[in-house]
């Protein structure tokens, strides 16, 4: 993945040493996920006066903390970033602090607004609201993490997660106004409200996975 605005040596380092770490994570946080978040971050950032190299690094490191578990991965990711002395070759201490805070602020369940535009960009890019992809990932997560649970238990978990996160009143917050995500979330909520359609989608995905 190459971008003309980025330092070639930085991209080389990240692609060789950081991005491959995602091969050890679950399907919802794999190589495809981090590459998509990087692409979306760069696209969103093109509308703002920001440092593209910082945007790139934030997106690349944002889920690296999953190596220490899911619950506090955003904090662990921030520590991994600040502990990486190689980044001092391209960034000042102030820039590294901003990137750390952005990584910490990216988590969807965070009940506070990201501290900087960098945090808002990666948080928005990490959402990537695509109803089909999100529904599949939700089923995948349940089956991978609770393999002994039966289908009805999986459906209840699936439904609860969608209601808590994506439905009206859910904890998901979008920080970039008029984004594609905002439009897709409206579409997604209409699917969640239609319980007959939602059950049919779940049944299909459950059998495929």
Backbone torsions as a table, in degrees:
resi	resn	phi	psi	omega
1	UNK	NA	116.2	-175.7
2	UNK	-122.9	140.2	176.7
3	UNK	-133.2	131.3	-173.5
4	UNK	-63.2	-27.0	-176.5
5	UNK	-82.2	-4.6	-174.7
6	UNK	-99.2	152.3	174.5
7	UNK	-66.5	121.7	-179.7
8	UNK	-55.9	-38.8	-178.8
9	UNK	-68.6	-32.9	177.0
10	UNK	-67.3	-46.4	179.1
11	UNK	-60.2	-43.2	179.8
12	UNK	-59.9	-45.0	-179.9
13	UNK	-63.5	-48.6	-177.3
14	UNK	-63.6	-41.7	-178.6
15	UNK	-68.7	-29.2	-178.7
16	UNK	-88.3	-35.6	-170.3
17	UNK	-110.5	-24.6	-173.8
18	UNK	-107.4	-54.5	-176.5
19	UNK	-58.5	-39.0	179.1
20	UNK	-59.0	-18.7	179.0
21	UNK	-61.9	-25.3	-177.5
22	UNK	-71.5	-11.6	176.9
23	UNK	-67.0	-19.1	-178.3
24	UNK	-88.9	-5.5	-175.1
25	UNK	-97.2	172.6	-178.7
26	UNK	-69.5	171.8	-173.7
27	UNK	-61.9	-25.7	179.9
28	UNK	-79.3	-10.5	-178.2
29	UNK	-135.1	38.9	-175.1
30	UNK	-92.0	-166.5	-179.2
31	UNK	-58.3	-41.7	-179.8
32	UNK	-61.1	-38.9	-180.0
33	UNK	-63.2	-51.2	-176.8
34	UNK	-65.8	-36.3	178.1
35	UNK	-65.9	-36.9	177.7
36	UNK	-68.2	-42.2	179.2
37	UNK	-64.1	-38.7	176.4
38	UNK	-61.8	-48.7	-178.8
39	UNK	-61.4	-46.2	-180.0
40	UNK	-64.6	-38.9	179.1
41	UNK	-62.2	-45.9	179.9
42	UNK	-63.6	-40.0	178.4
43	UNK	-63.3	-48.2	178.4
44	UNK	-63.0	-41.2	-176.5
45	UNK	-65.2	-23.7	-178.9
46	UNK	-63.8	-15.0	179.6
47	UNK	-93.8	1.8	-176.4
48	UNK	-131.1	159.9	176.4
49	UNK	-86.0	85.5	-177.7
50	UNK	-135.3	166.8	178.0
51	UNK	-86.4	113.2	-176.3
52	UNK	-63.7	-31.7	178.0
53	UNK	-64.6	-38.5	176.6
54	UNK	-66.8	-43.3	178.2
55	UNK	-57.8	-44.2	-179.6
56	UNK	-61.7	-47.8	-178.4
57	UNK	-65.0	-43.9	179.2
58	UNK	-56.7	-47.2	-179.7
59	UNK	-64.4	-39.5	-177.8
60	UNK	-67.8	-35.0	-175.8
61	UNK	-93.5	-8.4	-163.6
62	UNK	-58.8	-30.6	-179.7
63	UNK	-114.6	11.3	-178.1
64	UNK	-61.1	-25.5	-179.5
65	UNK	-70.0	-6.0	176.2
66	UNK	-60.2	-18.4	177.0
67	UNK	-60.7	-21.4	179.2
68	UNK	-105.1	10.7	-179.7
69	UNK	109.9	164.0	-172.0
70	UNK	-82.1	-38.4	-169.0
71	UNK	-56.9	-45.6	-177.6
72	UNK	-116.1	29.7	-174.2
73	UNK	-64.3	-30.0	-179.5
74	UNK	-65.6	-36.9	177.2
75	UNK	-72.9	-41.1	178.1
76	UNK	-63.4	-37.5	178.5
77	UNK	-63.3	-41.4	178.1
78	UNK	-61.9	-39.0	179.2
79	UNK	-68.4	-40.4	177.8
80	UNK	-59.6	-41.2	179.9
81	UNK	-64.2	-50.2	-176.9
82	UNK	-69.7	-26.8	179.4
83	UNK	-79.2	-10.6	-178.2
84	UNK	-82.4	97.9	-176.2
85	UNK	-64.6	-21.8	179.8
86	UNK	-62.2	-28.7	-177.8
87	UNK	-65.3	-19.9	178.5
88	UNK	-67.7	-13.4	176.9
89	UNK	-70.7	-24.0	-175.1
90	UNK	-119.6	-17.3	-172.6
91	UNK	-132.7	153.5	174.7
92	UNK	-81.4	168.6	177.5
93	UNK	-60.9	-38.3	179.7
94	UNK	-64.0	-43.2	178.6
95	UNK	-64.6	-39.2	179.4
96	UNK	-64.5	-38.2	177.4
97	UNK	-64.7	-42.7	178.3
98	UNK	-61.4	-42.5	179.6
99	UNK	-65.7	-40.5	177.3
100	UNK	-59.2	-47.5	-179.1
101	UNK	-63.3	-38.0	179.0
102	UNK	-64.2	-43.2	177.8
103	UNK	-62.3	-42.9	179.5
104	UNK	-64.3	-32.3	-174.8
105	UNK	-86.7	-2.3	-170.9
106	UNK	-75.9	-18.3	-170.0
107	UNK	-64.0	133.4	-175.1
108	UNK	-62.4	-30.7	-177.1
109	UNK	-85.0	-0.6	179.0
110	UNK	-61.6	134.3	-177.4
111	UNK	-96.7	20.1	178.3
112	UNK	-133.3	156.4	179.6
113	UNK	-75.7	137.1	176.7
114	UNK	-52.0	143.6	-172.4
115	UNK	-71.6	-24.8	-177.9
116	UNK	-137.8	169.7	176.2
117	UNK	-61.6	-29.8	178.6
118	UNK	-64.1	-41.0	177.3
119	UNK	-66.8	-37.6	179.2
120	UNK	-66.1	-39.2	-179.3
121	UNK	-63.6	-50.9	-177.8
122	UNK	-69.5	-33.9	177.8
123	UNK	-63.3	-42.7	179.3
124	UNK	-67.8	-44.0	-179.3
125	UNK	-63.8	-33.5	-178.5
126	UNK	-71.8	-23.8	178.8
127	UNK	-69.2	-50.9	178.9
128	UNK	39.9	68.8	-175.5
129	UNK	-75.4	105.3	174.1
130	UNK	-129.7	107.1	-174.8
131	UNK	-49.3	-45.5	-177.6
132	UNK	-64.3	-48.3	-179.2
133	UNK	-63.9	-43.8	-177.8
134	UNK	-65.4	-41.6	178.3
135	UNK	-63.0	-42.3	178.6
136	UNK	-64.4	-44.5	-179.9
137	UNK	-63.0	-35.8	-179.6
138	UNK	-66.9	-41.0	176.7
139	UNK	-67.2	-43.4	179.4
140	UNK	-57.5	-45.5	-177.7
141	UNK	-60.4	-45.6	-180.0
142	UNK	-61.7	-43.1	-177.5
143	UNK	-72.3	-34.1	179.8
144	UNK	-74.1	-37.7	-174.7
145	UNK	-93.7	-19.7	179.1
146	UNK	-133.1	60.1	-173.0
147	UNK	-64.0	-20.0	-177.7
148	UNK	-89.8	-8.0	-179.7
149	UNK	-79.7	147.6	-177.5
150	UNK	-81.7	176.4	-173.5
151	UNK	-61.3	-42.6	-177.6
152	UNK	-67.5	-36.4	175.5
153	UNK	-64.2	-41.5	179.2
154	UNK	-62.5	-39.5	179.6
155	UNK	-66.3	-41.1	179.5
156	UNK	-62.3	-40.9	178.2
157	UNK	-66.0	-43.9	177.6
158	UNK	-55.8	-49.3	-177.7
159	UNK	-66.4	-43.4	-179.8
160	UNK	-62.0	-42.7	179.5
161	UNK	-62.1	-45.5	-179.2
162	UNK	-63.6	-42.0	179.6
163	UNK	-64.9	-44.0	-176.1
164	UNK	-69.8	-32.7	-174.1
165	UNK	-100.5	-48.0	-168.1
166	UNK	-104.5	-23.6	-176.8
167	UNK	-70.7	170.1	175.7
168	UNK	-54.0	130.0	-179.0
169	UNK	86.5	-1.9	179.5
170	UNK	-70.2	167.5	-173.9
171	UNK	-78.6	-12.4	179.5
172	UNK	-64.9	128.6	177.7
173	UNK	-123.7	139.7	177.7
174	UNK	-107.5	136.4	-173.0
175	UNK	-110.4	-8.3	179.1
176	UNK	-109.7	108.5	-177.0
177	UNK	-65.5	148.9	177.1
178	UNK	58.4	29.0	178.0
179	UNK	-83.1	167.3	174.3
180	UNK	-59.9	-34.7	179.6
181	UNK	-60.0	-39.9	-179.3
182	UNK	-61.6	-41.7	179.1
183	UNK	-69.4	-40.3	-179.1
184	UNK	-70.2	-30.2	178.7
185	UNK	-66.3	-37.5	176.7
186	UNK	-61.5	-43.3	177.3
187	UNK	-63.0	-43.6	-178.1
188	UNK	-62.8	-40.9	-178.9
189	UNK	-64.1	-31.5	177.2
190	UNK	-67.8	-33.4	176.8
191	UNK	-68.9	-43.9	-178.8
192	UNK	-62.0	-35.7	-179.8
193	UNK	-69.0	-27.4	-178.2
194	UNK	-89.4	89.7	-172.6
195	UNK	-66.2	-30.4	178.1
196	UNK	-67.0	-48.2	178.7
197	UNK	-63.4	-41.0	-178.6
198	UNK	-62.9	-41.0	179.3
199	UNK	-65.4	-39.0	178.5
200	UNK	-62.9	-41.7	178.9
201	UNK	-63.9	-44.5	179.0
202	UNK	-59.4	-47.3	-178.4
203	UNK	-58.4	-42.3	-179.8
204	UNK	-64.6	-47.7	-179.4
205	UNK	-65.4	-39.0	-179.0
206	UNK	-60.6	-41.0	-179.1
207	UNK	-73.5	-28.6	-178.4
208	UNK	-75.7	-30.9	-172.0
209	UNK	-89.7	NA	NA
